[in-house]
Amino acid sequence: VLSLPSSRKRFHSALFEFYRKHQLTHSLSMLIFRAFYGNQRQRMDQVLKAASFAAEKHKRQVRKDGKRTPYINHPIGVAHFISSLGGITDPIVLQAALLHDTVEDTDTTLEEINREFGEKVAKIVEEVTDDKNQQKATRKRTQISHAAHASYEAKLVKLADKLYNLKDLQQCPPPSWSPDRVRGYFAWGWAVVRGIRGTNENLEKALDEVFKGQIEFEGLKQNILPETPEEILILCESYIEDMEKLND
C-alpha cells in the first residue's frame, strides 16, 4: 500500500520511486497524482466552509477583553493552535474547532451542524458544548468531570480552546474582572486540562508555559497559579463557588 506523505516534496519523491518500482504507465501515474491533490483540495474546502459558517454566526459578537475584539478570532485561533502547535491536519477536527462555540453561543443547532458538516463534526461540537440550561457553577464542574471521558478529537479542541482563552486572559483580562477572578479562571482551566493530559504533548507544553507564567495587576506582577496542586484546586473551587453570584 502506498503511504502518501503530507509534505509535497516528500510526496513527489515517494511517488517517483513508486512509479519506478512498479513501472506505472503515465496515465495511471497522473490518476494517482490527481486523486491525491483532489483530496487535498476537498479537505481545504471543508475547513474553509466551516470558517465561513462560523464567521457568519459570530459576526455580531465580540470578546470580553475590553478591546471589542471580533469573536471569530477565537475559533480561528483555536483551529490554528491545533494545526500549528498540535500538528493535527485532520479536517474533521479543524472544522469542529472552528465551529466549537456556534451551538453554545449562537442560534446554531446540532442538527444544522450535522446537516452542513456531517455527523463526526457534530459529535465533537456536541462534546465541547456547555449546557446553558445549567447554572454557571454546574457547567464549570461538569467540564472538569467530563474532560477525561471526551473523545480524542474533543480533547484536542478543549486543549486548544483553553490555551487560547488563557493566553488571551493573561495578555488582556476583561476590565470588570478582579485579580481573584482572573487567577481563579486559570485554576479552573488547569483542573480541566489535568483531566485530558496525554492527548497532545505540544499543546500541553504550551499550556504549562502559561500556567508557570505571571500576570500583572495594577503594575504588580504575581504568579498566575499557586505552587502546589492542592492550592490550585482550592483556588479553583473558590472560583466556581463565586460563579453562583456572577451574571457575565
ABEGO torsion letter per residue (X at the ends): XBBBBABAAAAAAAAAAAAAAAGBBAAAAAAAAAAAAAAAAAAAAAAAAAAAAAAAAAAABBBAAGAGBBAAAAAAAAAAAAAAAAGBABAAAAAAAAAAAAAAABABBAAAAAAAAEAAAAAAAAAABBBAABBAAAAAAAAAAAAAABBAAAAAAAAAAAAAAAAAAAABBBAABBAAAAAAAAAAAAAAAAAABGABAAAAAAAAAAAABBBBBGGBBBBABBABAAAAAAAAAAAAAAAAABAX
